[in-house]
Amino acid sequence: MAALLETKDLAKRFGGLAAVDGVSFAVAHGEIRGLIGPNGAGKTTLLNLISGVYPPTGGEIRLDGEPLAGLAPHQLARKGLIRSFQVARLFGNMSVLDNLMVPCLAARHGSGAATAAAEAARLLDLTRLAPLARSPAKALSGGQRALLQIAAGFMAPQLKCYLLDEPFAGVNPAIKDSIVDLIEAHNRERRMTFVIVSHEMALVRRLCPRVTVMIEGRIGAEGALDEVAGKDEVIGAYLGKAST
C-alpha cells in the first residue's frame, strides 16, 4: 500500500539534545498508526516537526510525495495535514458551533457554506454536543473541550492526514468512546489517515493495527502492539531495564 505520510532521517536538536534523531517512517493511505513510547521519547516533538510547529534540523517530510519541511501549519492544513494538541485550543467566547465552523470559513464560500453547516451538524450529533451548540466553548468541561477540538479538525477542507496528540488524556470514558467513534467513522467512510500519540494501550490496540515505538528520539520498534510490547528494548524503555 502506498505511503501517504513519510519522514526520512528527520531530526530536531535543541542545543546538544537530539529530541528526534534520524526518524524514518511511513504511514499508508487509510491507516490508523499508533505512536507510542515512554515520556520524553520524542513523540510530541515528532508531531511538531511534521505539523510545522518546529522547523526540522535535518531530514525530509512528505505528504503524497510532496515535500513539507519548512511549511507553516496553515500551509500544511491547506494541503490536508493537521494536528490536535494535548491542551485544547479553542475560541472560548465563541459558541461550540462557531468553533466547528472556523477551520472551513476561509476556504469555503457561497454554496460551500451549506455543505459546511451540514457537516458541522453531523459532527455535533456524532459527538453528542448538539444540545450545547449555542453555548460558549469556555463553558464546556475539559473532556468536552478536547472532543470539540478534535471534531473541529474534521472540518478542515481536503483533510487527508490527522495527527492526534494524546486525544484520550484526562477525559471520561464516554468522551473517549465519542473520540473513538469519530476516528473510526472517518477512517471507514472517508479512508482518512491518522497518527495517534497515546498512552492508552487498550484504545491503541483497538484502533491501530500497527504501532511505531519511539525510544530516546529514535524508532525502537514497529509492528502490532502485542508483538512489539514483548521486545526487550521496548520493555527496557518503559521499565528502565531490559527483561531477563
C-alpha positions in Angstrom: 0.0 0.0 0.0 1.4 3.4 -1.0 2.5 5.8 1.7 0.6 9.0 2.4 2.9 10.4 5.0 6.7 9.8 5.1 9.7 11.0 7.0 13.3 10.3 6.2 16.2 10.9 8.6 14.1 13.5 10.4 15.9 15.3 13.2 15.5 18.0 15.7 18.1 19.3 18.1 17.7 21.7 20.9 21.3 22.7 21.7 23.1 19.4 22.4 19.9 17.4 22.9 18.7 15.3 20.0 14.9 15.2 20.7 14.3 13.5 17.3 17.2 11.6 15.9 17.0 10.3 12.4 13.4 9.1 12.3 12.2 7.4 9.1 8.8 6.0 8.9 5.9 5.7 6.5 2.1 5.7 7.1 -0.1 4.3 4.4 -3.2 5.8 2.9 -6.2 5.0 5.2 -4.0 3.7 8.0 -4.5 4.4 11.7 -1.0 4.3 13.1 -0.2 4.4 16.8 2.8 6.3 18.0 3.8 5.2 21.5 6.8 5.3 23.8 7.7 6.4 27.3 7.6 10.1 28.4 10.4 12.1 26.8 10.8 9.7 23.9 10.2 12.5 21.3 6.6 11.6 20.2 5.2 15.2 20.5 8.3 16.7 19.1 7.9 14.4 16.0 4.3 15.6 15.6 5.5 19.2 16.0 8.0 18.7 13.2 5.5 17.0 10.8 2.9 19.7 11.5 5.2 22.7 11.0 5.3 23.8 14.7 9.1 23.3 14.7 11.4 23.5 11.8 13.5 20.4 11.4 17.2 20.4 12.0 17.5 17.9 9.1 15.7 15.3 7.1 12.6 15.1 4.9 8.8 15.1 5.4 6.5 14.2 2.5 2.7 14.1 2.1 1.5 12.2 -1.0 5.1 12.6 -2.3 5.2 16.4 -1.8 7.9 17.9 0.4 6.6 19.6 3.5 9.6 20.6 5.5 9.7 24.3 6.2 6.0 24.9 5.6 3.9 26.7 8.3 1.0 24.9 10.0 -1.6 26.9 8.0 0.1 26.0 4.7 0.1 22.3 5.8 -3.6 22.5 6.7 -4.4 23.6 3.1 -2.6 20.5 1.9 -4.6 18.3 4.1 -2.4 17.7 7.1 -3.5 19.0 10.6 -2.9 18.1 14.2 -4.6 18.4 17.6 -2.8 19.4 20.8 -2.8 17.9 24.3 -4.3 21.1 25.7 -7.4 22.1 23.7 -7.0 25.3 21.7 -10.4 26.9 21.3 -12.1 30.3 21.0 -13.6 30.4 24.4 -16.1 33.2 23.8 -17.4 31.7 20.6 -20.1 29.1 20.5 -19.4 25.4 20.1 -21.0 25.6 16.6 -18.8 28.6 15.6 -15.7 26.8 16.8 -16.6 24.0 14.5 -17.0 26.3 11.6 -13.8 28.2 12.0 -11.5 25.8 10.0 -13.6 26.0 6.9 -14.8 29.6 6.8 -11.7 31.0 5.0 -11.8 28.3 2.3 -15.5 27.9 1.6 -17.8 30.4 0.2 -21.3 30.6 -1.4 -22.8 27.1 -1.8 -20.0 25.6 0.2 -21.4 27.3 3.3 -24.4 25.0 3.3 -22.2 21.9 3.0 -20.1 23.1 5.9 -23.2 23.7 8.0 -24.4 20.2 7.3 -21.1 18.7 8.2 -21.0 20.7 11.4 -24.5 19.4 12.3 -23.3 15.9 11.6 -20.3 16.3 13.9 -22.4 17.8 16.7 -24.6 14.7 16.6 -21.7 12.3 16.5 -20.0 14.0 19.5 -23.3 14.4 21.4 -22.5 18.1 21.7 -25.7 19.2 19.7 -27.5 20.4 22.9 -24.6 22.7 23.6 -24.2 24.1 20.0 -25.0 27.7 21.1 -23.1 27.6 24.4 -19.7 29.3 24.6 -16.8 26.9 24.3 -15.4 28.1 27.7 -18.5 26.6 29.4 -17.5 23.1 28.3 -15.8 20.6 30.6 -12.2 19.7 29.9 -13.2 16.5 28.2 -15.8 18.2 26.0 -13.3 20.9 25.0 -10.9 18.1 23.9 -13.7 16.5 22.0 -14.7 19.8 20.3 -11.0 20.5 19.3 -10.8 17.1 17.6 -14.2 17.5 15.9 -13.2 20.9 14.6 -10.2 19.4 12.8 -12.5 17.2 10.7 -14.0 20.5 9.3 -10.7 21.3 7.6 -11.1 21.3 3.8 -9.4 18.4 2.0 -8.3 16.8 5.2 -6.1 13.7 4.4 -4.0 13.1 7.5 -4.9 13.9 11.1 -2.2 13.9 13.8 -3.8 13.4 17.3 -1.6 14.1 20.3 -2.9 12.3 23.4 -6.6 12.6 22.4 -7.8 10.4 25.3 -5.8 12.0 28.1 -7.8 13.2 31.1 -11.3 12.6 29.6 -14.0 10.4 30.9 -14.9 7.0 29.3 -18.0 8.3 27.5 -15.9 11.0 25.8 -13.2 8.5 24.9 -15.9 6.4 23.2 -17.0 9.5 21.3 -13.5 10.2 20.1 -13.0 6.6 19.0 -16.3 6.8 17.2 -15.2 9.9 15.3 -11.9 8.3 14.3 -13.4 5.0 13.2 -16.2 6.7 11.2 -13.9 9.0 9.3 -11.4 6.2 8.6 -14.2 3.8 7.5 -16.3 6.3 5.4 -13.6 8.6 4.1 -10.4 6.5 4.3 -8.8 9.2 6.4 -5.3 8.6 7.7 -4.4 9.1 11.4 -1.3 9.1 13.5 -2.2 8.8 17.2 0.1 9.5 20.1 -1.4 7.9 23.2 -0.6 6.1 26.5 -4.0 4.4 26.5 -2.9 1.0 25.3 -6.4 -0.6 25.3 -7.5 2.1 22.8 -4.3 1.9 20.8 -4.9 -1.8 20.5 -8.5 -1.3 19.4 -7.7 1.4 16.8 -4.2 0.7 15.5 -3.2 -2.5 13.7 0.3 -1.2 13.6 2.3 1.0 16.1 5.6 2.8 16.0 7.6 2.8 19.2 9.9 5.8 19.9 12.7 5.4 22.4 15.1 8.3 23.1 14.3 10.2 19.9 14.6 7.1 17.6 12.3 4.4 16.3 12.8 1.4 18.6 10.3 -1.0 17.1 7.3 -1.2 14.7 4.5 -3.8 14.3 1.4 -4.9 16.0 1.1 -3.7 19.6 1.2 -7.1 21.2 4.2 -8.0 19.1 6.4 -5.0 19.9 5.4 -5.0 23.6 7.4 -8.1 24.1 10.6 -6.8 22.7 13.5 -6.3 25.2 14.3 -2.8 24.0 10.6 -1.7 24.4 10.3 -3.3 27.9 13.6 -1.7 28.9 12.5 1.7 27.7 9.3 1.6 29.8 10.7 -0.1 32.9 14.2 1.3 32.9 15.8 -2.1 32.5 15.9 -4.9 30.0 13.9 -8.1 30.5 15.7 -11.2 31.7 
